[in-house]
Amino acid sequence: MKKLLAANWKMYKTRAEAEATARDMVRLIAPSLPADREVLVFPPFTAIEAVGLAFAGQARFGVGAQNFWPRKEGAYTGEIAPRMLADLGCAWVLVGHSERRWVLGEEDGLLAEKVAFALAEGFKVCLCIGEKIEERRAGRVEEIIDGQLAAGLSAAGDIADGALAVAYEPVWAIGTGEVAGPADILHAHAHTRTRLGTILGEKGLRTPILYGGSVKPENASEILSLDNVNGVLVGGASLTGESFSRIALA
Ligand code: PGA
C-alpha cells in the first residue's frame, strides 16, 4: 500500500509563511519522493489557497482542511462548508482530531455526521482516533479504538475506494514529545486493521492507517517501517520544510 505523509499545521502560519513552507517542501521533497508516497498538508483555512498554488503541477502533493461544518450552506456564523473548501482545491478533510474532540468539544454524534457528510460531498476523510493516557493505563486501548471507529463510521454508508484513511493518534503522544513505542504502535494498528476489516470488509484491508503523535525526523523511518503503518500525521515537526522533508523521505 502507498504511504501518506500528512502535515497538520493546526493554528499556525499566515498566508506568506504557509506559502514559503509549501515551496520549501516541494523543493526539498519532490525531486526524491519515492513513487509510492504522497504528501498531504492541512493548513489553516486562510492559507489553503496559497498552499494549493504552491503545490500546482505536483500530482503527489495535496491539500486538505482541518475542519468544516456538515451542511451545504446556511445560517452557521463562523463556519465553512465543504463546497467552499472544494472551491479552494481541497480534496481531503480531517475529522475527529483529538484537539477537536477534547479541546473544542466535538462528540461522537457530530463526528459521525461530519464523516458521512464529507464523504457524500466527494471528499476524502482522514478519521482520527486514539486513547487518552488514563484509558491506556486502564487497559482500554482496544475498546477506545473500537468505539471511536464504530461511532465515526456509523452514518457513512458505502465508502468509495480510497475515500477513507484512519489516523491512530494516542492523545498522550500528541504535541508532548512522547512517542508511542514500536510495540504499542504495532498492536494498535493491527487492532485497527482487524476492526476496519470487520466494519468495511475488503475495503477495510485497503484503508490506510496513519500513525500520529510526536513523529519527528529521528523516529519517522522506524515508524514508517512498521506493519500496518501506511503513513504518518505530523504536527510540530511538519512546520518547516526542512524537518518535514526528512520525515517524508525517511
Ligand atoms: P504532533 O501532532 O506531531 O505535534 O504530536 C500530531 C497531530 O496533532 O496530528
Residues whose N, C-alpha, C, O or C-beta is under 5 A from the ligand:
A	BS01	PGA	N8 A173 I174 G175 T176 G212 G213 S214 V215 L233 V234 G235 G236 A237
